Amino acid sequence: MKDKQIEKLIKAEEVRQKKTISLIASENYVSEDVLKALGSKFTNKYSEGYPGKRYYKGQTFTDKVEILCRERALKLFGLSKNNWAVNVQGLSGSPANLAVYLALVPVGGKVMGMTLSHGGHLTHGHKVSATGKIWNQIPYGVNKDTEVIDYGELKKIAIENKPNMIIAGFTAYPRAVDFKKFREIADTCGAILMVDMSHFAGLVAGKAYPSPFPYADVVTTTVHKTLRGPRSALIFSKIDEREFDKKIDKAVFPGLQGGPHMNQVAAVAVALKEASAPAFKSYAKQVIKNAKVLAEELKKLGWKIVSGGTDSHLILVDTWMEGKRISGEEASNRLEKDGIIVNKNTIPNETRSPMDPSGIRLGTAGETTRGSKEQDMLVLAKRINKVLQKNN
Ligand code: DSN
């Protein structure tokens, strides 16, 4: 590179990634092919619109790449193009969710999403997000004692509030979700069911976690978490007389975004092909096996795991538990000094603040990509325990 300052920073980040263990549940390590597509000359091209309906000329190859990306997305999740559509232009998860609400929920309408501190995402209607300013969030959470979703309580909230849309999907909920129950609840109040599978999309693709597709009307996902692609998002919608697919396409462009990032779309297509290979199924299963072993071992070492365990790639540790009293900030700082990168996280019924909450979130997607197996998780749990035990 001619720009030595940036080159130096890129190299330094490469070394940082190599030398540290990332347990950030939303991160992963992409292949060289994904990086190659991201760095391709598709970045030079403006392509507002959709294949065959663009505003600018010169779209022979952008059209091909977008069509291929859509086909691969549908195929990966076993969907037929007669029943499902997919928009592949979402720049990332937050704009994708915003586009869905813009398309399907009237301004001022109600979106029923999980409370942030219980594991929901900002864009599930939290007040600091545009989604909470334009629409009204009807919050739901987890049961105080079990720390898992109480579907009876969920149904009560839905019937009382009649939301326009119910959102299933989380950034910090470790358990499997019963999408059939979500569907039944949505039907009791006439709500649209949207599933944000950003965290567990790769696990669904690898058939290691329940699929939302038999039950949802709309499914959004980022591509860069367990799905191991570039930063980007997909929006799947059922094709029927409600025309959600057409409304969502219009909301993405021209409603919300400008020209799609075609280098990103090309990189998504590469990642989707990688995720359809048989090896990805073993990967997804290993991600969960690793998370279960890590959670169990931490439990044995005396740590409180929110909900008592995990069914996914994600673990929430209550570091502020009785007898430990290490805040999430302190815990994540100590771990970073030891080369283990995690994020501080609120836990259900949080008593502290989001900036210095009671827990940390761990995920195994990245380290499993690097080849970690169960025995590595046992070693890692002991190392985490040792760092957090230290009286400093
Ligand atoms: N930042 C992502 C996560 O960590 O879950 C969600 O936006």
Residues whose N, C-alpha, C, O or C-beta is under 5 A from the ligand:
A	BS01	DSN	S26 T171
